[in-house]
Amino acid sequence: MNHLVMAPVLLPLLGGVLLLFLPGTRLPLAARDGGHIRNAGAVSDLARALGLALVAAQALAALALMREVSDGATLVYAVGNWAAPFGILLVADRLSAWMLVITALLALFALLHAARGTDAAGRYFHVLFQWQLLGLNGAFLTGDLFNLFVFFEILLIASYALLLHGPHGIGARERTRAGLHFVVVNLLGSSLFLFAVGTLYGVLGTLNMADLAVKAAATPPENLGLVRAAGLLLFGVFALKAALLPFYLWLPGAYAGASAPVAALFAIMTKVGAYSILRVSTLIFGAEGGPVAGLIAPWLLPLALATLAVGMLGVLAASRLRRQIAYLVVASVGSLLAAFGLGGAAGIGAGLYYLPHSTFATAALFLLADLIARRRGALDDRLDPGPVIPGAVGLGAVFFVAAVAVVGLPPLSGFLGKFMLLRAALGHPALPWVMAVVLGGGLLGLIALARSGSLLFYRPEAEAETLGAAPPGFWDLLPPIGLLALVLGLTLWAGPISEAATATAHQLLHPQGYIQAVLGEAPAADPGAAPGSGGNP
């Protein structure tokens, strides 16, 4: 077994425990001071340094893991050396390694922003941040449905507390209200998850995903109704986690009310649901699923297009910048799952290329919105004309690049991702709908963000004076600029990255390698990969 597979789980687990007992981790509540948050003193610098070091180590481990699986190999780690399907297995393939890298890079810049003082606005921030990463990384690596439920609960429990993180009196009521909705909806989803898992176990006698793929394909007719019902219930749970229509209503309030680094990290949380949909739809309910083949496919594309349309209408109607960005997250989920819903290597590959772009772009906007809101006084993030923002030139330039990226205008990776999506839709019966919704949604997003940029930076009140807060410095702008630099990297290396995404799609569409790696001898390389497409993303 390759022990590297355990690193993305062990690092945040042990790091969070260490931070829990580290002096200075329990930071006192802080208050705003001139657009900044007064931090908690020198002792907390150790917690911040350790937190950043842990996330950097997770990024290195994820990159090393990606290199190990770049040839199409599937790595399996049996915890306690218990063989499948009875033991707890962690499985790393191209898809899980890709998700780990995206998560670690996102977390690194979110934590850099938090280290500027946001982490001092509540207690146990760094502990919860690490355990949120534990849940995310575990969800991407686990090889069975029950442990997927366990890691879901870990990341959700951490997210409940992180959502409430923030100073008293500044949006505390909104955070509490959004947190209550978030908890209730996700507890309902967790309950339904258990029903689905219990039904599958009762009928098929296993929860190991590779073993489920084998046994679901051989489901006898008398059990087919129960398996189909459990599969659709599972899809509903994952759709709720991904904020797919009609289960998206919890997201705008929760993401808009969270502190900036938490909202930025939450940009990957909807992708956990999308990842789960992709994993089970190709492994268990894929083309080789026998009587349950294609169970999810008829539902995914229509719901995804509807989610994209509703998300962009929300972007256009939003009256606050953070809420507008939250609806951009909803719209990005629609675009991502529309690509997955098209099926085939071209559609899934387009989605896997678009996934990091949408994550980094929306996270950068959340961090930027925080910098803007701190410098607008009582207006906060309301999309109303106000005083000239200190540092408006720099903030406006970064906002412009982020808006171009998230809307999907050329030449950045958002345009390339949507072009790949539309190209994958050629020949599909739903092509007119895909073209209309994707292009129409992009137009609505362009109108909405152009209006927001104009109100924030180019239409100040004629008689208003410049606010007294200091303009953002280099270290303030570094996190959003760093995330946008990753978007630029996706653009500059679009060729090899899109080839790697297509190779990942081929591996998912030919799950025999995954099944053999988990249940028996793994092949040396992915037999379904396209020739010459096995590059390292």
N, C-alpha and C positions, 0 to 999 in steps of 0.2 A: 504494500500500500504506500502511496505517496503522501507523506505527512503534510506536505504543503497545502493539501485540500483543507486541512483543519485550521490553518492560520487565520483566514478571514473570520472564523467563529471564535477562536481562542483569544485573539488579540483584543477585541472589544469586550469580551466577557471578563477576562482577567484585568484588563485595563480599567473597566468600570468598577470592579471590586477594589482595586488599588486606590482609585480616585475617591471612593466612598470613605476610606479611612485616612486620606491624606489631609493634613492640617491646611486649612484655608479653602477647602473645597466648598464648604457650606458658606457661601458668600452672603453677607447681609444684603438686605434690600437696598436698592440704589434709587437715586432720583436724577431727573434730567437737570443739566446745568449748561445753559448756553448752547443748546443743540446737541450736547453730548451727554453721556451717562457717566456719572462719577463712579470709578471702579472701586474695588474693595481693598486696595492696598497691595503691598509687595508680596505678601504670602501667597495670594491667589495666582501670582505669575507662575509658580511651580505647577499648579493645576493646569493652567493654560498651556504651558510648554509641554507637559506630559500628554495632554489631550491632542495637541497638534502632532506630536511625535507618534502617537498611536495611530492617528489617521494616515500620516505619511507612511508608516509601516504597513498599514492595510493596503494602501495604494501600490506599494512595491510588491507585496504578496500577490495582489490581484494581477499585476502585470506579469509577474513570474508564472502564475498559473495560466494566464492567457498564452504565454509562450509554450508552456507544456502541452496545451491542447490545440495549438495552431495547425497541427497536421491532421486533425480530425479525431484524435484519440479521446477516449472518455475515461476519466480517472475516478475510481471508486474508493472511498475510505469507509471501512466497516468499523464503527465504534465498538470497542470491546471485542473485536474480531469475530462478531456474530455474523454469519453468512446471510445473504438475502434468501428469502424475503422476510426473515424473522428479526434480523438485527436493525439497528439504526444506521442508515447509510447516508453519507454525503457524496454527491455525484457532481463532478465538474466536467462540463463540455464547453463547446464554443459559446453557447448562449449564456450559461451561468457565469463564465469568466468575463464576458462582455458586460453583463449587468454589474458584476463586482467592480470592474474598473470604473464604470460610469458613477457608481455610488461613492466610491472612495474619492474620486476627483471632485465631485460635487460637495462632499462633506468637508474636504480640505478647505475650500474657499468659503463655505458657510461658517466654518469654525474660525477662520481668519477674521471674518466680519464680526463674529460674536466676541472675539478677543479684544475688540476695540471698546468694549464696555457693556455690550448687551448682555453678556453672561452674568453680569453683576446685578441684574434686575430680578433675580429669583434664586432659589436654593437648588443645589444638586444639579445644576445645568450640565456640567461636564460628565457626570455619572450617567444621567439620562441620555445624553447625546451618544455616548458609547453603547449603551444598551439598545438604543434605537438602531444603531448600526449592526449590533448583534442580531436583532430580529430581521433586518433587511438582508444581511449576508446569509443568514441561515435559511431564509425563504428561497433564495436563489440557488442554494446548494443542496437542500434536502432532497432525498430520493423517495419519500413516501408522503402520503396525504396527511397522516396524523401529525407528523412533525412539521409539515407545512402549516397546519392549524396552530401548533405550539409556537412556531416562530412568528406567525401572524399576531398571536396574542402578546408576545414579548414586544414586538414593535408597536402594537396598539397601546399597551399599558404605558410604555415610555412616551408615546405621542400624546396620550391624555394629559400627562404632567407637563410636557414641553409646550403644549398648546396654551396652558394656563400661565406659562412663564412670562413674567413681565412686571413692571413697577405698578404699585397700587395707584389708582386714580387716573391712569392714562390708558384708556381703552379696556379697563379691567372688567367692566360690566359686559362689554361686547365679547370679550374673550370667554367669560364664564358662560354666557348664553350659547355661543358657538360651540364651546366645549361640551355643554350638556347635550346638544343635538348630536355632536360627533360621537359621544359615548353611547347614547341610546341607539343610534342607527347601527354602529359597529357591533354593539352587543347583540342586536337582533341578527346581524349577519353572521356572527360567530355561532349563534344558536342554530341557524340554518345550516351552517357548515358542518356542525356535529351531526345533524340529521342526515345530511348527504353522506358523510363519511360512515356513519353507522349502518346506513342502508347498503352501501357498497360492500362493507365488511360482512354484513349478514348474508348477502347473496353470493359474493365471490370469495369470501374467506381470506382476503388480503387487502392491505392498503399500500404496499410497495407499488410505485407507479409502473415500473417495468413489468412486474407480475400482473398488475391490473390490465396492462395492455394485452398480455397473453390471454388472460382468462376472460376479459370482456369480449375479445374476438371469438371466443368459443361459448358465449352465453346461450343456454338452451332457450327455446321459445317461451317456456313457462315463466322464465325469470327476466325476459327481455323488457317488459314494462317497468319493473322495478329499477333495473339498471338505467334505462332511459330517463326515468323520473329523477333518480339520484344524480345523473349526469347533468340534466337541465337545472336542477337545484344548485349543483356545484357551479355551473355557469352563472347563475343568478348571484351567488355569493361573490364570485370574482368580479362580476360586473359592478356590484356595489362597491368593492374595494377600488375598482378602476374609475368610478364615477361615470359609468355609462348610463345613458338615458334609460329609464326614468329615475335612476338611483343617484343622480348627481347633486341633489339639492343640499346635501350636507356640506359640500365642498366649498362653495364661495364664502360662506360665513366663517368657516373654520380657517381657511387659508388667509383670508383678509384680516382676521383678528389675531393671528399668530404673530410673534415677533419675527423680524426679518430673517435671521439665520434659520429659525425653525421653519418658516414658510419656504425658504429656499430648499431645505432638506426634504420637506414634504413634497417637493416637485417630483421626487423619485417614488413616493408612496403609491401614487396612482399607477405607476409603471409596474409595481408588484402585482396588482390585479391583472394588468395587461400581459405580464410575463406568465402568470398562472394560466390565463386563457390560452395563450399560445402553446404552453407546455402540454396541457391536457388535450387540447384540440388536435395536436399533431401526434402525440404519443399514444393516448388511450382512444380517442375518437377520430383518428386519422383515417387515411385511405385504406389502411390494412386492419381496420377495426371490425371487420366482419359485419354483424348485424347492427352495431352501434356506430359504424363509420359515418362521418359527416353529421353527427348529432348537433353540433354547435353552429356549423357553417350557415344554415339558412337564417339564423337570427343575427349573426354578428355584423354583417355589412349594413343592413338597414338601420340597426340601432346605432352603429358608429356614425353613419352619415347624419342621422337625426341629432346625435350628440354634438357633432361639429356645427350643425346649423344653429342649434339652441345656444351653444357656447358662444358663437360669434354674435348672436343677437344680444346676449348678456354683456359681451365686451362693448357693444355699441351703446347699450342702455346704462352702463355703470356710471355712477356719479362720483366715485372715489377711485383713486389710482390702484390701491391694493385690491379692491374688489374687481376691477377691470382685469388685473393680472390673474386673479383667481379664475375668472371665466376664460382667460387664455389657456390656462391649464386644462379646463374642461374641453375646450376646442381642440387642444393638442391630443388629448386622449381620443377624440373622435377621428382625427386624421390618422393616428397610429393604428387604431383598431380597424379603420377602413382598409388600410394597407394589408393588415393581417387577414381581414375578411375576404380580400380578393383571392387569397390562396396562391399556391404556386411559389416557386422560388423567387420570381420577380416581385410579387406582392410582399411576401414576408421579408425579402431582402431590403425592399424600400422602407418598410416599417422599422427594421433594425437599424438602418442608417438614420432615419428621422428621429428615432427614440432619443439618442444622446443630444441631438440638436435641440429638440423641444425642451428637454430637461434643463440644459445649461442656459438656454435663452430666457426661459421664464424665471429660473432661479436668479439670474443676473438682474432681471427687472424687479424682483422682490427686494434685493439688496439695494438697488438704486432708489426704489420708492422710499425706503427708510431714510436714505441720505437726503432726499428731497423733502420729505415730510418734516424732518427735524429742523429744517431751515425755513419753514413757512409759518411758524408761529401757531396761532390758533386755527389757521386754515388746515393744518396738517396735510392730509393727502386728498382733500376735496378738490375736484376738478372745477375750480372757480378761479377767475382772475384775482391776483393778489400782488403783494409787494414783490419787487425784484429779488430773486433768490441769490444769496451770496454764492459765488462760484458758479453762476448760471451757465457760463460758456462751457466749462468742463462737464458739468452735469448734463447740459443739453446735448453735447456731442456724444456722450456715452449713451444717453437715452435714444438718440437718433439711430445709432448703430444697433442697439438692442431692438428697437422697433422694426428696423429693416429685417433683422434676423428672424424675429418671431412671426412677422407677417408672411415671410417667405418671398421677399423681393430678391432679384439677382444683385450681386453675384454670390451671396452667402449660402450656407448649407441648407437653409430652409427652402430656398428655391429649388436646389438640387433634389432634396428629399421629396418635395411635392411633384417635381417633374418625373422622378422615378415612379411615384405612386400613379400618376396619370398614364405613364407609359405602360405600367403593369395592367391598367384597366382596359387597354386596347383589346378589342375582341370580346370583352366581358359583356354579358347582357345588360348590366347596370351602368354601362359607360356614360350614357347621358346624365344620369343622376350623379355619378361620381364627378364628372366635369362641372356640372352646375353647382353642386354644393362646395367642392373644393375651391373653385375659382370665385364663386360668389362669396364664400366665407373669407377668402383672402382680401377681397375688395372691402367687405365690411370692416375687417380688422385694420386695413390701411386707413379708412376714413376715421375710425374711432381713435387710433393712436396718433394720427395727424392732428385731430382736434385736441387730444390731451396734451401733446407737445406744444401746440400753439397756446393753450390756456396757461400752461405752467411756465413757459419760457419766453414767449414772444408777444403776449398780450397782458403785461402787468398793468395794474391800475395807474391811471395817469398821475394822480396826486400822491400815490404811495411812495414811501421812502424805502431804501434798501434795509432789510432786517439786520440786526446787529450780530447774528450768529456768524461764526467763522466759516469761511469757505472750506470745502472738503480738501484734506491733504492727500498726499500720495498713498498713505496706508489706508485711508478711507476708501479710495477709489480702486485700490488693488484687487479686492475680491470680485466686484462685478466686471472689471476689465479682464481679470484672469479667466473668468467663465466665458466671456466673449472671445478671448484668445483661443479657448478650446473650440468654440464655434468656427473660428477662422481656421484652426487646424483641420477640422472636419471638411472645410472647403478646399484647402490646399492639397490635402491627401485624400480627396474624394475617390480617386481611382482605386487605390489599394483597400481603402476602408469599405467601399461598396462591394468589391470583390470578396472581401472577408465576410461581409453581411450575407452575400449570396451563398457563399460556402456554408455559412451557418444555417441558412434556410434549407439547403440541400440535406444537411445532416439531420435537421428536424423532420423533413419529409421522408426520410429513410431511417426510421428509428431502430432498425435491427442492430446497429452498432451499439446504441444505448442499452437495448435489452440484453444483448449478449455480454456487455461489460458488467452489468449489474448481476445477471443471473448465471453467467458462465464466463467463458474465455472471451476477452475483448479483442477485436481485430486491430491490426497495427494502425490502420488509417480508415477514414470514413469512406465506404464504398460509394456513397451517393454524391460525393462532392464533385463539382464540375472540374475538369482538368485545368490545372494552373490557378485554381481559385483558393488555394489553401494558405494564403498569406496571413500574417499576423496583423490584426486590426490596429 
